[in-house]
Amino acid sequence: MKFLTTVLFSFILTIGFAQKGKLQLGLLKYNGGGDWYANPTALPNLAQFCNESINTSFNTDNVTIEVGSLELFNYPFFHMTGHGNVVFSDQEAENLRNYLIAGGFLHIDDNYGMDPFVRPSMKKVFPELEFVEIPFNHPIYNQTFKFDSGVPKIHKHDNKAAKGFGLFWEDRLVCYYSYETDLGDGWEDQAVHKDTDQQRAQALKMGSNIVEYVFTEM
């Protein structure tokens, strides 16, 4: 209980920094060879969009934190992406589990090819939980921006429908997994992937909803 109280107090202090432009979005660094560093302009652009659209005051320089570090607990939101392998050690899985149970939030965005690796890795974090598809009436799709059909489709990938999955701990969404869409690519500078203005707007609005959900619904 003392551990959880300390962690939650840390989150309260961190959220308080939002009004001073000190709060940063976090990028999760993991092992296994997957490119956790993909989409370098994504989080800065998302932070800027949130500042302009939902009245946040983020520092647009995101932080990068290793999954096993206690520094995780200083930030309420982490984004995880990549194309390949993901490996969590026992210590890293336990650290991420404690972080999420204590009030943290993880957004996983499959940048293509990540799905076969991220699912068993998250199963190590929460062996008792399964990813479930998020219903379209969930608050994450109904913040400032409305997505009546769920997460928008940004990139073709395998030409499957875009899906949003979640892990729920005691009825609280602790991890949102966007699959077959690639929101992060849509957040990047337009010159990187040459997405249309409409695609980028949809991706940024959905990203904004995720951030807004973390700070207002949890």
NORDAMO-V326814 format. One record per residue. SS is DSSP state (helix for helix, strand for strand, loop for the rest). PHI is phi as a letter, one per 40 degrees, with the letter a starting at -180 (999 if undefined). PSI is psi as a letter, one per 20 degrees, with the letter a starting at -180 (* if undefined). Layout:
ss->{SS SS}
phi->{PHI PHI}
psi->{PSI PSI}
//
This chain:
ss->{loop helix helix helix helix helix helix helix helix helix helix helix helix helix helix helix helix helix helix helix loop loop loop loop loop strand strand strand strand loop strand loop loop loop loop loop loop loop loop loop loop helix helix helix helix helix helix helix helix helix helix helix helix loop loop loop loop loop loop loop loop loop strand strand strand strand loop loop loop helix helix helix helix helix loop loop strand strand strand strand strand strand loop loop loop loop strand loop loop helix helix helix helix helix helix helix helix helix helix helix helix loop loop loop strand strand strand strand strand strand loop loop loop loop helix helix helix helix helix helix helix helix helix helix helix loop loop loop loop loop loop strand strand loop loop loop loop loop helix helix helix strand loop loop loop strand loop loop loop loop loop loop loop loop loop loop loop loop loop loop loop loop strand strand strand strand strand strand strand loop loop strand strand strand strand strand strand strand strand loop loop loop helix helix helix helix helix loop loop helix helix helix helix loop loop loop helix helix helix helix helix helix helix helix helix helix helix helix helix helix helix helix helix helix helix helix loop loop}
phi->{999 c c c c c c c c c c c c c c c c d c b g b c b c b b c c b c h h c c c c d f c c c c d c c d c c c d c b b g c b c c c c c b b b c c c c c c d c c b c b b b b a i b b c b b b c d c c c c c c d c c c c c h c a b b b b c c h g c d c b c c c c c c c c b c c b b c b c c c c c c d c c b c d b b b c b g c c c b b c f c g c c c b b b a b b b f g b c b a b b c b f a g d d c c c c d d c c b f c c d c c c c c c c c c c c c c c c d d c b b c}
psi->{g g g h g g g h h g g g g g h h i h i j k i p q q q p p p r r i i q m h j q l h i g g g h g g g g g h h h j k r l q p i o r q p p q h j q i i h i i p i p q p p a r i c q p p p r g g g g h g h g g g h h i i r p p o p o o j o j h g i h h g h g h h h g m h i q q p q p p q i j q h h j l c h q p n h k a p q p g q g d j k r q q q o q q p p o l j p o i p p o p q k g m g h h h h r q h h g i k q r h g g h g g g h g g g g g g g h g g i h i *}
//
